[in-house]
Structures are given as C-alpha cells and as structure tokens.
Amino acid sequence: MSTLTEQLKNQIIQELNLVDINPADVNPDAPLFDYDGLGLDSIDALELTVILSKHYGIKVTDPAKMKQAFFSLNTLADFITEHQAAAVAA
C-alpha cells in the first residue's frame, strides 16, 4: 500500500471526524460513498475537495472527474498522483 494512501486514510479520518474508524480497518479499494466502505455522504464529498485543495493544491471543478476520483482511496491517490505529475510537467 502506498504512503499516499496511508496519508489519505489519516487525513480523511481526522478531517471528517470519523472517530470510530481506525486507519488499519479501511480497505483502500472499498467505495468511499457506500456502506460497504466508509459510508461517506455529499457533505463529506465537499470536505474531500477541501482536503485536495489544502494538502495537494488540487481544485476539482469537473463533477464527472470528481465522482471517478472519489470512488475509493486508491482512485483518489491515483488522481492526486496524476495531477501532481501533470503540474510538474507543465
């Protein structure tokens, strides 16, 4: 598991105040917005955009990309990695 995925677990748990969740219990492939995963809701999606902006300098403006990126921790980590690589290349 990547360091970025572990970092995201901790950031999401801390910033969304998921006090009953331990990072070790979070499956990075599980859907973030499904009860089989973290069970996040639309307010949490807004908080995720704040995390992306605050910690990674990424502003998400396309709802389709957001939905795809926010599927799981792994897809979110991939999204961040792609955006950081694109920023370096630019």
C-alpha positions as CSV (number, residue, x, y, z in Angstrom):
1,M,0.0,0.0,0.0
2,S,1.3,3.4,-0.9
3,T,2.4,6.1,1.5
4,L,-0.1,8.4,-0.1
5,T,-3.0,6.0,0.5
6,E,-2.0,5.8,4.2
7,Q,-1.7,9.6,4.4
8,L,-5.2,9.9,2.8
9,K,-6.6,7.5,5.3
10,N,-5.4,9.5,8.2
11,Q,-6.4,12.9,6.7
12,I,-9.9,11.7,5.9
13,I,-10.4,10.1,9.3
14,Q,-9.1,13.2,11.1
15,E,-10.7,16.0,8.9
16,L,-14.1,14.2,8.6
17,N,-14.1,13.4,12.3
18,L,-14.6,9.7,11.7
19,V,-13.8,8.9,15.4
20,D,-15.0,5.3,15.3
21,I,-12.7,4.3,12.4
22,N,-9.2,3.0,12.6
23,P,-6.9,3.6,9.5
24,A,-6.0,-0.1,9.6
25,D,-9.7,-1.0,9.2
26,V,-10.1,1.0,6.0
27,N,-9.9,-1.0,2.8
28,P,-8.3,1.2,0.1
29,D,-10.3,-0.5,-2.7
30,A,-13.7,-0.1,-0.9
31,P,-16.1,2.6,-2.2
32,L,-15.9,5.7,-0.1
33,F,-19.6,6.5,-0.5
34,D,-21.1,3.1,0.1
35,Y,-22.0,1.4,3.3
36,D,-19.6,-1.4,2.4
37,G,-16.9,1.2,2.6
38,L,-16.7,4.3,4.7
39,G,-20.3,5.3,4.0
40,L,-19.5,9.0,3.3
41,D,-22.2,11.4,2.1
42,S,-22.4,14.6,0.0
43,I,-21.1,16.8,2.8
44,D,-18.1,14.6,3.1
45,A,-17.5,14.9,-0.6
46,L,-17.2,18.7,-0.1
47,E,-14.7,18.0,2.7
48,L,-12.7,15.8,0.4
49,T,-12.4,18.7,-2.1
50,V,-11.1,20.8,0.7
51,I,-8.5,18.2,1.6
52,L,-7.4,18.0,-2.0
53,S,-7.1,21.8,-2.2
54,K,-5.5,22.3,1.2
55,H,-3.0,19.4,1.2
56,Y,-2.3,18.9,-2.5
57,G,-3.2,22.1,-4.3
58,I,-5.8,20.4,-6.5
59,K,-9.0,22.2,-7.3
60,V,-11.7,19.8,-8.6
61,T,-14.2,21.5,-10.9
62,D,-15.5,18.7,-13.1
63,P,-18.2,16.6,-11.3
64,A,-17.6,13.6,-13.6
65,K,-13.9,13.5,-12.7
66,M,-14.7,14.1,-9.0
67,K,-17.1,11.1,-9.0
68,Q,-14.5,8.9,-10.6
69,A,-11.6,10.1,-8.3
70,F,-13.7,9.8,-5.1
71,F,-14.7,6.2,-5.7
72,S,-12.1,4.7,-3.3
73,L,-8.9,5.7,-1.5
74,N,-6.8,4.1,-4.3
75,T,-8.6,6.0,-7.1
76,L,-8.2,9.2,-5.0
77,A,-4.5,8.5,-4.6
78,D,-4.2,7.9,-8.3
79,F,-6.0,11.1,-9.1
80,I,-3.6,13.1,-6.8
81,T,-0.6,11.4,-8.3
82,E,-1.7,12.2,-11.9
83,H,-2.4,15.8,-11.0
84,Q,0.9,16.3,-9.3
85,A,2.7,14.7,-12.3
86,A,0.9,17.0,-14.7
87,A,1.8,20.0,-12.6
88,V,5.4,19.1,-12.6
89,A,5.3,18.6,-16.4
90,A,3.6,21.9,-17.0
